[in-house]
């Protein structure tokens, strides 16, 4: 994630901010320039940027629900921003808890869309493009007393379904323990399910399919049977030498989705470190190093080896900082050589190389 500064007072901002905490300026994220801009009302429901006077309109979810802080160029005829136009179904917002959970989902979805845009990947709404992407945010119906009515998070034919209970920290922690998933997060779900979508879009009928099978395995293996076997018997004893997670061992599609999600974790975190100017020196104090940190844009570089060279020391730093605060590791993963090669293929495909 890039760093953002207020266009009025230069105060450092968070991606989610809709108002500057220092000078009070209204803010909006403009995906056409990938920046969080200070804006002021111009009249006729338009807003001008403080820095250059460019004209935008507010996304309808910005104005009506305060669930979005993205902008729409004045000449764009849509009433929702590029991220909100991906929504096909949202929960019943007359239920107060649903409103809160949906806002949390939208917050993490925008981070996914940001990464997709930074990587230059296609991100068209499904109702505008038959190969596009759509989101269904659905709630369980407990009054039905029927497991078949439970909403299952997943992807099918370009539609990503998210059970809004995933945005409830108590429910998510319960599921994290039950499923033995140490890194279960809302953003992780978005990134994982987007991996299924982009596999269909970028791999399924492409020249990459053979290389995919070499590294990830045969995706034509019965999917339901593979998952049933995984849940009944667990992962193979040596899964850590071949997979990024235990769940990745269940099927080639899940291996790809887990690896894809991990690649997005890497790139986004490296971009944040790069923007902050973080430098990690793991050498002895008397030693010196000519390489002080990432001097490149992690989202745009074609050098995968450089990503890995900077990623591993950064994860050591993240874990060490967490342990100093008495918390569990921020990065509970080990990248075996086989996993690194899978990440390399994801990088090549994401960049069209």
NORQUI-V589964 format. One record per backbone hydrogen bond with DSSP energy under -0.5 kcal/mol. CO is the residue of the C=O (numbers start at 1). NH is the residue of the N-H. E is the energy in kcal/mol with one decimal. If there is no record, write none. Layout:
{{CO;NH;E} {CO;NH;E}}
This chain:
{{4;13;-3.0} {6;10;-2.0} {11;6;-2.6} {13;4;-0.8} {14;17;-1.6} {18;27;-2.4} {20;24;-1.4} {25;20;-2.8} {26;39;-2.7} {28;30;-0.5} {28;37;-3.3} {29;31;-0.7} {29;71;-2.9} {30;33;-1.3} {30;34;-1.2} {30;35;-1.4} {35;30;-3.0} {35;37;-0.7} {37;28;-2.0} {38;50;-2.8} {39;26;-0.7} {40;48;-2.8} {43;46;-1.0} {46;42;-2.9} {46;43;-1.0} {47;56;-3.0} {48;40;-2.2} {49;53;-1.5} {54;49;-2.2} {55;74;-1.6} {56;47;-3.3} {57;72;-2.7} {59;62;-1.4} {59;63;-2.0} {60;64;-3.0} {61;67;-2.4} {61;68;-0.7} {69;29;-3.1} {70;59;-1.7} {72;57;-3.0} {73;76;-1.9} {79;60;-2.2} {81;85;-2.1} {83;86;-1.2} {84;87;-1.5} {86;135;-2.1} {89;137;-2.8} {91;93;-0.8} {92;95;-1.3} {94;96;-0.7} {95;99;-1.7} {96;100;-1.7} {97;101;-2.4} {98;102;-2.8} {99;103;-2.0} {100;104;-1.7} {101;105;-2.1} {102;106;-2.8} {103;107;-2.1} {104;108;-1.7} {105;109;-2.6} {106;110;-2.2} {107;111;-0.8} {108;112;-1.7} {109;113;-2.6} {110;114;-2.4} {111;115;-2.1} {112;116;-2.4} {113;117;-2.6} {114;118;-2.5} {115;119;-2.1} {116;121;-2.4} {117;120;-0.8} {124;133;-3.0} {125;128;-1.7} {125;129;-1.1} {129;132;-2.4} {133;126;-1.9} {134;160;-3.1} {135;88;-3.4} {135;89;-1.9} {135;137;-0.5} {136;138;-0.7} {136;162;-2.7} {138;164;-2.7} {140;142;-0.6} {141;144;-2.1} {142;145;-1.2} {146;149;-2.4} {147;150;-1.7} {151;153;-0.5} {154;161;-3.0} {156;159;-1.8} {158;134;-2.0} {158;160;-0.6} {159;156;-2.0} {159;161;-0.6} {160;136;-2.6} {161;154;-2.1} {162;138;-1.9} {162;164;-0.5} {163;166;-2.5} {164;167;-1.8} {165;168;-1.8} {167;169;-0.7} {168;172;-2.9} {169;173;-2.0} {170;174;-1.9} {171;175;-2.3} {172;176;-2.4} {173;177;-2.1} {174;178;-2.3} {175;179;-2.8} {176;181;-2.2} {177;180;-0.5} {180;182;-0.6} {181;184;-1.3} {183;185;-0.8} {185;189;-1.8} {186;190;-2.1} {187;191;-2.5} {188;192;-2.7} {189;193;-2.8} {190;194;-2.1} {191;195;-1.2} {192;195;-0.6} {192;196;-1.0} {193;197;-1.6} {194;198;-2.8} {195;199;-1.8} {196;200;-1.9} {197;201;-1.8} {198;202;-3.1} {199;203;-2.2} {199;204;-2.4} {203;206;-2.1} {206;209;-1.6} {208;212;-2.6} {209;213;-2.4} {210;214;-1.8} {211;215;-1.6} {212;216;-3.5} {212;217;-0.6} {213;217;-1.0} {217;219;-0.7} {218;221;-1.2} {222;226;-1.9} {223;227;-2.3} {224;228;-2.5} {225;229;-2.2} {226;230;-2.1} {227;231;-2.6} {228;232;-1.8} {229;233;-2.9} {230;234;-2.4} {236;239;-1.8} {238;241;-1.9} {239;242;-1.7} {239;243;-2.7} {241;338;-0.5} {245;249;-0.5} {246;249;-1.3} {247;250;-1.9} {248;251;-0.6} {251;255;-2.4} {252;256;-2.4} {253;257;-2.5} {254;258;-2.6} {255;259;-2.3} {256;260;-3.3} {257;261;-2.4} {258;262;-1.9} {259;263;-2.3} {260;264;-2.1} {261;265;-2.2} {262;266;-2.7} {263;267;-2.7} {264;268;-2.3} {265;269;-2.4} {266;270;-2.9} {267;271;-2.2} {268;272;-2.0} {269;273;-2.5} {270;274;-2.8} {271;275;-2.7} {272;276;-2.2} {273;277;-0.8} {273;278;-2.5} {274;277;-0.7} {279;281;-0.6} {280;282;-0.6} {284;287;-2.0} {290;292;-0.7} {296;298;-0.8} {297;300;-1.4} {297;301;-1.8} {302;304;-1.2} {303;307;-1.3} {304;308;-2.1} {305;309;-2.4} {306;310;-1.8} {307;311;-2.3} {308;312;-2.0} {309;313;-0.6} {310;314;-1.4} {311;315;-2.4} {312;316;-1.7} {313;317;-2.1} {314;318;-2.6} {315;319;-2.6} {316;320;-2.3} {317;321;-2.5} {318;322;-2.2} {319;323;-2.6} {320;324;-1.8} {321;325;-1.0} {322;325;-0.8} {322;327;-2.7} {323;326;-1.2} {331;333;-1.2} {334;336;-1.1} {336;339;-0.6} {336;340;-2.2} {337;341;-1.9} {338;342;-1.4} {339;343;-2.6} {340;344;-2.1} {341;345;-1.9} {342;346;-2.2} {343;347;-2.5} {344;348;-2.4} {345;349;-2.7} {346;350;-3.0} {347;351;-1.6} {348;353;-3.5} {349;352;-1.3}}
